[in-house]
Amino acid sequence: MEHSGRSIARNEILRSLATPDFESMRPLLRSVVLTERMILNEPSKRAEYVYFVESGIVSLRTLAGGSILETAMLGCRGVVDASVVLGGTAPIHQSIVLFPGKALIIHVEDLHNVMSECP
C-alpha cells in the first residue's frame, strides 16, 4: 500500500490509508486464501480477525423469520467485521465466501492497538 508507483494493496480501504499508517499495520497483516463456502464469522460469536478482502466475494447474511437474508456482498472495497473495529464485540451476521479469493487479515486486538497509535 504505497502511492506513486510503489507496491499497492489490493483492498481499497488499505489503499486509502496514508503510507505511515499502513506501514504500522503491515507486519501484523497475514494473507489468507478464501475458499468457496468458507465461513469467516458467525452471529454473536466474538470475532478473532478482521478480513480486508482483496479478491473474491463475501456474503453477509442474517436470519430473519427463520429465513436467511443476504444483506450485503463485499469484494475488494470491503472489510469483514468492521463493526468490531467500530466498538462492537461480535458480528450480527454470518459472513460466508461466495466466490474464492484472497484477503489480508489482522487480529482484532492488533488492529485496535494500531488504531490507538495512528488515529
GUVEXVEX-850774 format. One record per atom (N, C-alpha, C, O): residue number from 0; residue in one letter; atom name; x, y, z. Coordinates in nm, 3 decimals, decimal comma, padded with zeros to 5 digits. Each point is the difference from the previous one (the first is absolute). Last residue first. Example, Ala and Ser with C-alpha at 12.3 -4.5 7.8 and 13.67 -1.06 7.14 Angstrom:
PATI	1	S	N	01,285	-00,225	00,708
PATI	1	S	CA	00,082	00,119	00,006
PATI	1	S	C	-00,077	00,109	00,073
PATI	1	S	O	00,051	00,111	00,017
PATI	0	A	N	-00,022	-00,683	-00,024
PATI	0	A	CA	-00,089	00,119	00,000
PATI	0	A	C	00,090	00,120	00,000
PATI	0	A	O	00,104	-00,002	00,066
//
This chain:
PATI	118	P	N	-00,436	00,724	01,504
PATI	118	P	CA	-00,145	00,028	-00,013
PATI	118	P	C	-00,034	00,062	-00,135
PATI	118	P	O	-00,116	00,029	-00,026
PATI	117	C	N	00,511	-00,321	00,241
PATI	117	C	CA	-00,015	00,078	-00,123
PATI	117	C	C	-00,147	00,034	-00,023
PATI	117	C	O	-00,063	-00,056	-00,090
PATI	116	E	N	00,194	-00,186	00,482
PATI	116	E	CA	00,127	00,067	-00,030
PATI	116	E	C	-00,011	00,095	-00,118
PATI	116	E	O	00,069	00,102	-00,004
PATI	115	S	N	-00,440	-00,368	00,130
PATI	115	S	CA	00,032	00,088	00,114
PATI	115	S	C	00,125	00,081	-00,027
PATI	115	S	O	00,009	00,117	00,036
PATI	114	M	N	-00,139	-00,448	-00,346
PATI	114	M	CA	-00,090	00,116	-00,008
PATI	114	M	C	00,022	00,097	00,116
PATI	114	M	O	-00,019	00,120	-00,016
PATI	113	V	N	00,256	-00,527	00,012
PATI	113	V	CA	00,048	00,088	-00,109
PATI	113	V	C	-00,087	00,124	-00,008
PATI	113	V	O	00,050	00,111	-00,019
PATI	112	N	N	-00,188	-00,439	00,323
PATI	112	N	CA	00,126	00,062	00,044
PATI	112	N	C	00,053	00,096	-00,105
PATI	112	N	O	00,043	00,111	00,033
PATI	111	H	N	-00,422	-00,370	-00,141
PATI	111	H	CA	-00,035	00,101	00,100
PATI	111	H	C	00,127	00,073	00,049
PATI	111	H	O	-00,002	00,122	00,018
PATI	110	L	N	00,063	-00,486	-00,306
PATI	110	L	CA	-00,056	00,115	-00,071
PATI	110	L	C	-00,040	00,110	00,096
PATI	110	L	O	00,022	00,118	-00,028
PATI	109	D	N	00,131	-00,522	00,211
PATI	109	D	CA	00,109	00,069	-00,070
PATI	109	D	C	-00,051	00,123	-00,074
PATI	109	D	O	00,065	00,105	00,002
PATI	108	E	N	-00,381	-00,387	00,201
PATI	108	E	CA	00,074	00,076	00,101
PATI	108	E	C	00,117	00,076	-00,064
PATI	108	E	O	00,029	00,114	00,039
PATI	107	V	N	-00,285	-00,403	-00,319
PATI	107	V	CA	-00,079	00,114	00,047
PATI	107	V	C	00,078	00,086	00,100
PATI	107	V	O	00,000	00,122	-00,012
PATI	106	H	N	00,256	-00,400	-00,368
PATI	106	H	CA	-00,067	-00,033	00,127
PATI	106	H	C	-00,068	00,126	00,052
PATI	106	H	O	00,056	00,109	-00,009
PATI	105	I	N	00,018	-00,180	-00,513
PATI	105	I	CA	00,073	00,052	00,115
PATI	105	I	C	-00,081	-00,037	00,124
PATI	105	I	O	-00,123	00,007	-00,001
PATI	104	I	N	00,171	-00,133	-00,575
PATI	104	I	CA	-00,068	00,000	00,129
PATI	104	I	C	00,093	00,057	00,106
PATI	104	I	O	00,122	-00,005	-00,010
PATI	103	L	N	-00,221	-00,012	-00,559
PATI	103	L	CA	00,100	00,027	00,102
PATI	103	L	C	-00,075	00,006	00,131
PATI	103	L	O	-00,101	00,070	00,011
PATI	102	A	N	-00,044	-00,355	-00,469
PATI	102	A	CA	-00,022	00,112	00,093
PATI	102	A	C	00,126	00,020	00,082
PATI	102	A	O	00,079	-00,093	00,018
PATI	101	K	N	-00,300	-00,177	-00,505
PATI	101	K	CA	00,101	00,019	00,104
PATI	101	K	C	-00,040	00,118	00,087
PATI	101	K	O	-00,078	00,086	-00,040
PATI	100	G	N	-00,222	-00,459	-00,272
PATI	100	G	CA	00,093	00,110	-00,022
PATI	100	G	C	00,103	00,004	00,111
PATI	100	G	O	00,040	-00,104	00,054
PATI	99	P	N	-00,551	-00,147	-00,257
PATI	99	P	CA	00,131	-00,007	00,063
PATI	99	P	C	00,089	00,119	-00,036
PATI	99	P	O	-00,018	00,065	-00,103
PATI	98	F	N	-00,520	-00,055	00,144
PATI	98	F	CA	00,098	-00,025	-00,106
PATI	98	F	C	00,138	00,005	00,062
PATI	98	F	O	00,033	00,095	00,071
PATI	97	L	N	-00,382	-00,074	00,232
PATI	97	L	CA	-00,077	-00,046	-00,115
PATI	97	L	C	00,092	-00,040	-00,115
PATI	97	L	O	-00,017	-00,106	-00,060
PATI	96	V	N	00,067	00,138	00,625
PATI	96	V	CA	00,062	00,026	-00,129
PATI	96	V	C	-00,087	-00,058	-00,111
PATI	96	V	O	-00,030	-00,120	00,000
PATI	95	I	N	-00,138	00,310	00,493
PATI	95	I	CA	00,036	-00,123	-00,071
PATI	95	I	C	00,052	00,035	-00,139
PATI	95	I	O	-00,053	00,088	-00,067
PATI	94	S	N	-00,121	00,116	00,586
PATI	94	S	CA	00,075	00,034	-00,121
PATI	94	S	C	00,048	-00,129	-00,063
PATI	94	S	O	00,069	-00,080	00,065
PATI	93	Q	N	-00,485	00,249	00,296
PATI	93	Q	CA	00,094	-00,105	-00,041
PATI	93	Q	C	00,067	00,049	-00,127
PATI	93	Q	O	-00,065	00,054	-00,089
PATI	92	H	N	-00,137	00,277	00,490
PATI	92	H	CA	-00,028	-00,074	-00,123
PATI	92	H	C	00,100	-00,115	-00,017
PATI	92	H	O	00,102	-00,008	00,069
PATI	91	I	N	-00,086	00,350	00,268
PATI	91	I	CA	-00,142	-00,033	00,006
PATI	91	I	C	-00,041	-00,083	-00,121
PATI	91	I	O	-00,118	-00,030	-00,018
PATI	90	P	N	00,614	00,087	00,306
PATI	90	P	CA	-00,080	00,033	-00,118
PATI	90	P	C	-00,146	-00,039	00,018
PATI	90	P	O	-00,031	-00,089	00,079
PATI	89	A	N	00,346	00,236	00,338
PATI	89	A	CA	-00,026	-00,118	-00,083
PATI	89	A	C	-00,084	00,042	-00,121
PATI	89	A	O	-00,083	00,090	00,011
PATI	88	T	N	00,249	00,235	00,294
PATI	88	T	CA	00,075	-00,114	00,053
PATI	88	T	C	-00,018	-00,124	-00,085
PATI	88	T	O	00,088	-00,086	-00,003
PATI	87	G	N	-00,083	00,651	-00,110
PATI	87	G	CA	-00,084	-00,116	00,029
PATI	87	G	C	00,085	-00,115	00,054
PATI	87	G	O	00,122	00,000	-00,017
PATI	86	G	N	00,059	00,428	-00,141
PATI	86	G	CA	-00,039	-00,010	00,140
PATI	86	G	C	-00,091	-00,116	00,034
PATI	86	G	O	-00,024	-00,025	00,118
PATI	85	L	N	00,240	00,147	-00,550
PATI	85	L	CA	-00,073	00,119	00,044
PATI	85	L	C	-00,056	-00,012	00,140
PATI	85	L	O	-00,080	00,083	00,043
PATI	84	V	N	00,312	-00,439	-00,260
PATI	84	V	CA	00,094	00,113	-00,001
PATI	84	V	C	-00,067	00,124	00,057
PATI	84	V	O	00,065	00,084	00,062
PATI	83	V	N	-00,326	-00,464	-00,129
PATI	83	V	CA	00,091	-00,024	00,111
PATI	83	V	C	00,100	00,115	00,013
PATI	83	V	O	00,035	00,041	00,110
PATI	82	S	N	-00,329	-00,052	-00,478
PATI	82	S	CA	-00,070	00,041	00,122
PATI	82	S	C	00,087	-00,020	00,123
PATI	82	S	O	-00,012	00,075	00,097
PATI	81	A	N	00,149	-00,224	-00,533
PATI	81	A	CA	00,026	00,143	00,026
PATI	81	A	C	-00,068	00,046	00,128
PATI	81	A	O	00,049	00,092	00,065
PATI	80	D	N	-00,011	-00,543	-00,309
PATI	80	D	CA	00,005	00,028	00,143
PATI	80	D	C	00,039	00,144	00,032
PATI	80	D	O	00,066	00,026	00,101
PATI	79	V	N	00,053	-00,159	-00,578
PATI	79	V	CA	-00,089	-00,084	00,079
PATI	79	V	C	00,030	00,022	00,147
PATI	79	V	O	00,116	-00,005	00,042
PATI	78	V	N	-00,053	00,331	-00,496
PATI	78	V	CA	00,066	-00,063	00,114
PATI	78	V	C	-00,105	-00,078	00,078
PATI	78	V	O	-00,110	00,049	00,026
PATI	77	G	N	00,180	00,181	-00,571
PATI	77	G	CA	-00,064	-00,023	00,128
PATI	77	G	C	00,088	-00,064	00,103
PATI	77	G	O	00,111	-00,046	-00,027
PATI	76	R	N	-00,056	00,139	-00,460
PATI	76	R	CA	-00,026	00,131	00,062
PATI	76	R	C	-00,058	-00,015	00,140
PATI	76	R	O	-00,047	00,097	00,059
PATI	75	C	N	00,145	-00,467	-00,361
PATI	75	C	CA	00,126	00,068	00,032
PATI	75	C	C	-00,018	00,139	00,059
PATI	75	C	O	00,098	00,065	00,037
PATI	74	G	N	-00,523	-00,354	00,007
PATI	74	G	CA	00,114	-00,037	-00,083
PATI	74	G	C	00,121	00,079	00,043
PATI	74	G	O	00,019	00,025	00,120
PATI	73	L	N	-00,557	-00,178	00,065
PATI	73	L	CA	00,124	00,077	00,007
PATI	73	L	C	00,103	-00,057	-00,096
PATI	73	L	O	00,010	-00,120	-00,021
PATI	72	M	N	-00,582	00,147	00,133
PATI	72	M	CA	00,108	-00,078	-00,060
PATI	72	M	C	00,123	00,089	-00,002
PATI	72	M	O	-00,007	00,118	-00,035
PATI	71	A	N	-00,496	-00,147	00,334
PATI	71	A	CA	00,105	00,071	-00,074
PATI	71	A	C	00,094	-00,100	-00,063
PATI	71	A	O	00,008	-00,116	00,042
PATI	70	T	N	-00,411	-00,015	00,185
PATI	70	T	CA	-00,012	00,143	00,022
PATI	70	T	C	00,106	00,081	-00,075
PATI	70	T	O	-00,019	00,120	-00,023
PATI	69	E	N	-00,274	-00,614	00,016
PATI	69	E	CA	00,130	00,057	-00,035
PATI	69	E	C	-00,013	00,151	00,008
PATI	69	E	O	-00,081	00,061	-00,070
PATI	68	L	N	-00,199	-00,454	00,332
PATI	68	L	CA	-00,012	00,121	-00,081
PATI	68	L	C	00,141	00,054	-00,027
PATI	68	L	O	00,074	00,031	00,093
PATI	67	I	N	-00,355	-00,510	00,083
PATI	67	I	CA	00,128	00,070	-00,015
PATI	67	I	C	-00,019	00,116	-00,095
PATI	67	I	O	-00,053	-00,016	-00,110
PATI	66	S	N	-00,337	-00,200	00,442
PATI	66	S	CA	00,061	-00,004	-00,133
PATI	66	S	C	00,133	00,074	00,001
PATI	66	S	O	00,023	00,090	00,081
PATI	65	G	N	-00,327	-00,114	00,299
PATI	65	G	CA	00,036	-00,137	-00,034
PATI	65	G	C	00,062	-00,016	-00,138
PATI	65	G	O	00,037	-00,111	-00,037
PATI	64	G	N	-00,156	00,542	00,215
PATI	64	G	CA	-00,121	-00,082	-00,007
PATI	64	G	C	00,028	-00,143	-00,042
PATI	64	G	O	-00,080	-00,062	-00,071
PATI	63	A	N	00,490	00,312	00,015
PATI	63	A	CA	-00,119	00,083	00,018
PATI	63	A	C	-00,123	-00,090	-00,018
PATI	63	A	O	-00,024	-00,052	-00,109
PATI	62	L	N	00,607	00,060	00,153
PATI	62	L	CA	-00,121	-00,080	00,010
PATI	62	L	C	-00,117	00,092	00,027
PATI	62	L	O	00,003	00,081	00,093
PATI	61	T	N	00,464	00,046	-00,372
PATI	61	T	CA	-00,067	00,001	00,130
PATI	61	T	C	-00,118	-00,095	-00,005
PATI	61	T	O	-00,050	-00,033	-00,107
PATI	60	R	N	00,553	00,148	-00,181
PATI	60	R	CA	-00,135	-00,055	00,011
PATI	60	R	C	-00,052	00,013	00,142
PATI	60	R	O	00,074	-00,010	00,098
PATI	59	L	N	00,331	00,161	-00,489
PATI	59	L	CA	-00,040	00,023	00,139
PATI	59	L	C	-00,147	-00,039	00,009
PATI	59	L	O	-00,084	00,054	-00,072
PATI	58	S	N	00,501	-00,199	-00,289
PATI	58	S	CA	-00,139	00,034	00,027
PATI	58	S	C	-00,020	00,021	00,149
PATI	58	S	O	00,049	-00,079	00,081
PATI	57	V	N	00,389	00,112	-00,448
PATI	57	V	CA	-00,048	-00,049	00,129
PATI	57	V	C	-00,143	00,051	00,020
PATI	57	V	O	-00,029	00,117	-00,022
PATI	56	I	N	00,416	-00,198	-00,407
PATI	56	I	CA	-00,122	00,066	00,050
PATI	56	I	C	-00,043	-00,068	00,129
PATI	56	I	O	-00,004	-00,123	00,008
PATI	55	G	N	00,501	00,201	-00,315
PATI	55	G	CA	-00,110	-00,088	00,038
PATI	55	G	C	-00,118	00,082	00,051
PATI	55	G	O	00,005	00,123	00,003
PATI	54	S	N	00,489	00,069	00,066
PATI	54	S	CA	-00,066	-00,056	-00,118
PATI	54	S	C	-00,104	-00,100	00,047
PATI	54	S	O	00,006	-00,048	00,113
PATI	53	E	N	00,199	00,330	00,201
PATI	53	E	CA	00,079	00,045	-00,114
PATI	53	E	C	-00,056	-00,052	-00,132
PATI	53	E	O	00,009	00,067	-00,102
PATI	52	V	N	-00,178	00,043	00,648
PATI	52	V	CA	-00,016	-00,082	-00,119
PATI	52	V	C	00,081	00,061	-00,115
PATI	52	V	O	-00,012	00,120	-00,028
PATI	51	F	N	00,061	-00,110	00,563
PATI	51	F	CA	00,002	00,099	-00,107
PATI	51	F	C	00,001	-00,078	-00,131
PATI	51	F	O	00,103	-00,051	-00,043
PATI	50	Y	N	-00,248	-00,080	00,574
PATI	50	Y	CA	00,040	-00,044	-00,134
PATI	50	Y	C	-00,009	00,116	-00,098
PATI	50	Y	O	-00,109	00,055	-00,020
PATI	49	V	N	00,170	-00,161	00,583
PATI	49	V	CA	-00,064	00,089	-00,096
PATI	49	V	C	00,059	-00,037	-00,136
PATI	49	V	O	00,121	-00,012	-00,015
PATI	48	Y	N	-00,160	-00,307	00,486
PATI	48	Y	CA	00,073	00,071	-00,105
PATI	48	Y	C	-00,090	00,095	-00,076
PATI	48	Y	O	-00,122	-00,018	-00,005
PATI	47	E	N	-00,041	-00,231	00,379
PATI	47	E	CA	00,143	-00,008	00,030
PATI	47	E	C	00,082	00,084	-00,098
PATI	47	E	O	00,102	00,058	00,038
PATI	46	A	N	-00,638	-00,049	00,168
PATI	46	A	CA	00,087	-00,002	-00,118
PATI	46	A	C	00,145	-00,001	00,044
PATI	46	A	O	00,039	00,074	00,091
PATI	45	R	N	-00,492	-00,262	00,175
PATI	45	R	CA	00,107	00,100	00,001
PATI	45	R	C	00,091	-00,017	-00,121
PATI	45	R	O	00,049	-00,109	-00,026
PATI	44	K	N	-00,560	-00,031	00,012
PATI	44	K	CA	00,125	-00,062	00,044
PATI	44	K	C	00,111	00,105	-00,014
PATI	44	K	O	00,012	00,065	-00,104
PATI	43	S	N	-00,472	00,017	-00,035
PATI	43	S	CA	00,014	-00,002	00,146
PATI	43	S	C	00,122	-00,077	00,051
PATI	43	S	O	00,014	-00,018	00,121
PATI	42	P	N	-00,133	-00,081	-00,623
PATI	42	P	CA	-00,064	00,101	00,084
PATI	42	P	C	00,022	-00,027	00,149
PATI	42	P	O	-00,007	-00,114	00,045
PATI	41	E	N	00,381	-00,049	-00,388
PATI	41	E	CA	-00,138	-00,038	00,032
PATI	41	E	C	-00,061	00,108	00,088
PATI	41	E	O	00,071	00,066	00,076
PATI	40	N	N	00,365	-00,110	-00,467
PATI	40	N	CA	-00,049	00,027	00,135
PATI	40	N	C	-00,144	-00,043	00,012
PATI	40	N	O	-00,069	-00,024	-00,099
PATI	39	L	N	00,337	-00,094	-00,276
PATI	39	L	CA	00,097	00,089	00,064
PATI	39	L	C	-00,042	00,039	00,140
PATI	39	L	O	00,085	00,024	00,086
PATI	38	I	N	-00,167	-00,456	-00,444
PATI	38	I	CA	-00,069	00,090	00,091
PATI	38	I	C	00,104	00,082	00,076
PATI	38	I	O	00,086	-00,056	00,068
PATI	37	M	N	-00,095	-00,202	-00,572
PATI	37	M	CA	00,075	00,020	00,125
PATI	37	M	C	-00,076	00,101	00,087
PATI	37	M	O	-00,035	00,108	-00,048
PATI	36	R	N	-00,075	-00,253	-00,413
PATI	36	R	CA	-00,080	-00,044	00,115
PATI	36	R	C	00,074	00,009	00,134
PATI	36	R	O	-00,050	-00,047	00,102
PATI	35	E	N	00,371	00,079	-00,510
PATI	35	E	CA	-00,145	00,004	-00,014
PATI	35	E	C	-00,068	-00,067	00,119
PATI	35	E	O	00,040	-00,108	00,042
PATI	34	T	N	00,440	00,317	00,042
PATI	34	T	CA	-00,056	-00,107	-00,080
PATI	34	T	C	-00,152	00,009	-00,002
PATI	34	T	O	-00,061	00,050	00,094
PATI	33	L	N	00,514	00,278	-00,005
PATI	33	L	CA	-00,142	-00,013	00,031
PATI	33	L	C	-00,057	-00,106	-00,094
PATI	33	L	O	-00,003	00,019	-00,122
PATI	32	V	N	00,520	00,098	00,325
PATI	32	V	CA	-00,081	-00,039	-00,114
PATI	32	V	C	-00,144	-00,016	00,048
PATI	32	V	O	-00,025	-00,063	00,103
PATI	31	V	N	00,418	00,397	00,116
PATI	31	V	CA	-00,070	-00,128	00,008
PATI	31	V	C	-00,078	-00,024	-00,129
PATI	31	V	O	-00,041	00,095	-00,068
PATI	30	S	N	00,460	00,241	00,320
PATI	30	S	CA	-00,079	-00,036	-00,117
PATI	30	S	C	-00,063	-00,138	00,019
PATI	30	S	O	00,066	-00,094	00,045
PATI	29	R	N	00,078	00,483	00,328
PATI	29	R	CA	00,035	-00,132	-00,052
PATI	29	R	C	-00,093	-00,031	-00,116
PATI	29	R	O	-00,120	00,023	00,008
PATI	28	L	N	00,311	00,420	00,334
PATI	28	L	CA	-00,090	-00,055	-00,100
PATI	28	L	C	00,051	-00,135	-00,049
PATI	28	L	O	00,120	-00,020	-00,015
PATI	27	L	N	00,117	00,315	00,316
PATI	27	L	CA	-00,106	-00,071	00,071
PATI	27	L	C	-00,100	-00,066	-00,095
PATI	27	L	O	-00,084	-00,079	00,044
PATI	26	P	N	00,459	00,367	-00,176
PATI	26	P	CA	00,055	-00,121	00,062
PATI	26	P	C	-00,107	-00,086	00,069
PATI	26	P	O	00,025	-00,117	00,031
PATI	25	R	N	-00,163	00,537	-00,247
PATI	25	R	CA	00,054	-00,102	-00,091
PATI	25	R	C	00,055	-00,124	00,071
PATI	25	R	O	-00,033	-00,111	-00,042
PATI	24	M	N	-00,144	00,543	00,235
PATI	24	M	CA	-00,083	-00,120	-00,004
PATI	24	M	C	00,067	-00,117	-00,072
PATI	24	M	O	-00,025	-00,116	00,032
PATI	23	S	N	00,223	00,550	-00,004
PATI	23	S	CA	-00,012	-00,046	00,139
PATI	23	S	C	-00,084	-00,128	00,008
PATI	23	S	O	00,013	-00,076	00,096
PATI	22	E	N	00,038	00,293	-00,513
PATI	22	E	CA	00,126	-00,063	00,040
PATI	22	E	C	-00,004	-00,048	00,145
PATI	22	E	O	00,066	-00,098	00,034
PATI	21	F	N	-00,430	00,347	-00,211
PATI	21	F	CA	00,003	-00,135	-00,053
PATI	21	F	C	00,126	-00,074	00,045
PATI	21	F	O	-00,004	-00,118	00,033
PATI	20	D	N	-00,029	00,569	00,083
PATI	20	D	CA	-00,102	-00,078	00,072
PATI	20	D	C	-00,001	-00,144	-00,048
PATI	20	D	O	-00,006	-00,092	00,081
PATI	19	P	N	00,291	00,403	-00,302
PATI	19	P	CA	00,047	-00,031	00,136
PATI	19	P	C	-00,100	-00,083	00,081
PATI	19	P	O	00,040	-00,086	00,078
PATI	18	T	N	-00,171	00,226	-00,524
PATI	18	T	CA	00,109	-00,098	00,002
PATI	18	T	C	00,050	-00,028	00,142
PATI	18	T	O	00,017	-00,117	00,033
PATI	17	A	N	-00,522	00,266	-00,099
PATI	17	A	CA	00,129	00,067	-00,020
PATI	17	A	C	00,110	-00,105	00,016
PATI	17	A	O	-00,013	-00,093	00,080
PATI	16	L	N	-00,468	-00,080	-00,235
PATI	16	L	CA	00,075	00,044	00,117
PATI	16	L	C	00,127	00,075	-00,041
PATI	16	L	O	00,058	-00,027	-00,105
PATI	15	S	N	-00,369	-00,195	-00,199
PATI	15	S	CA	-00,033	00,138	00,032
PATI	15	S	C	00,076	00,054	00,121
PATI	15	S	O	-00,001	00,120	00,026
PATI	14	R	N	00,030	-00,577	-00,186
PATI	14	R	CA	00,063	00,092	-00,096
PATI	14	R	C	-00,024	00,147	00,034
PATI	14	R	O	00,080	00,087	-00,034
PATI	13	L	N	-00,293	-00,432	00,285
PATI	13	L	CA	00,143	00,008	00,031
PATI	13	L	C	00,072	00,097	-00,093
PATI	13	L	O	00,091	00,071	00,042
PATI	12	I	N	-00,540	-00,148	-00,133
PATI	12	I	CA	00,010	00,065	00,130
PATI	12	I	C	00,147	00,014	00,040
PATI	12	I	O	00,042	00,106	00,046
PATI	11	E	N	-00,151	-00,342	-00,445
PATI	11	E	CA	-00,016	00,146	-00,013
PATI	11	E	C	00,013	00,073	00,133
PATI	11	E	O	00,049	00,113	00,005
PATI	10	N	N	00,197	-00,579	-00,153
PATI	10	N	CA	-00,121	00,041	00,069
PATI	10	N	C	-00,008	00,152	00,001
PATI	10	N	O	00,096	00,067	00,038
PATI	9	R	N	00,283	-00,297	-00,214
PATI	9	R	CA	-00,116	-00,015	-00,090
PATI	9	R	C	-00,131	00,041	00,065
PATI	9	R	O	-00,098	00,022	-00,071
PATI	8	A	N	00,620	00,174	00,151
PATI	8	A	CA	-00,092	-00,103	00,049
PATI	8	A	C	-00,119	-00,006	-00,095
PATI	8	A	O	-00,033	00,100	-00,063
PATI	7	I	N	00,523	00,075	-00,097
PATI	7	I	CA	-00,133	00,042	00,044
PATI	7	I	C	-00,081	-00,120	00,047
PATI	7	I	O	-00,004	-00,103	-00,068
PATI	6	S	N	00,550	00,310	-00,050
PATI	6	S	CA	-00,088	-00,116	00,018
PATI	6	S	C	-00,134	00,045	00,059
PATI	6	S	O	-00,004	00,085	00,090
PATI	5	R	N	00,242	00,304	-00,345
PATI	5	R	CA	00,049	-00,098	00,098
PATI	5	R	C	-00,100	-00,113	00,011
PATI	5	R	O	-00,110	00,009	-00,054
PATI	4	G	N	00,037	00,387	-00,220
PATI	4	G	CA	00,084	-00,102	-00,060
PATI	4	G	C	00,059	-00,100	00,096
PATI	4	G	O	00,063	-00,096	-00,044
PATI	3	S	N	-00,343	00,470	00,209
PATI	3	S	CA	00,095	00,046	-00,101
PATI	3	S	C	00,095	-00,108	-00,049
PATI	3	S	O	00,122	00,016	00,010
PATI	2	H	N	-00,340	-00,113	00,468
PATI	2	H	CA	-00,048	00,078	-00,113
PATI	2	H	C	00,113	00,025	-00,100
PATI	2	H	O	00,116	-00,031	00,027
PATI	1	E	N	-00,224	-00,392	00,327
PATI	1	E	CA	00,076	00,123	-00,011
PATI	1	E	C	-00,047	00,069	-00,126
PATI	1	E	O	-00,048	-00,065	-00,092
PATI	0	M	N	-00,033	-00,401	00,337
PATI	0	M	CA	-00,084	00,117	00,000
PATI	0	M	C	00,087	00,122	00,000
PATI	0	M	O	00,021	00,061	00,105
//
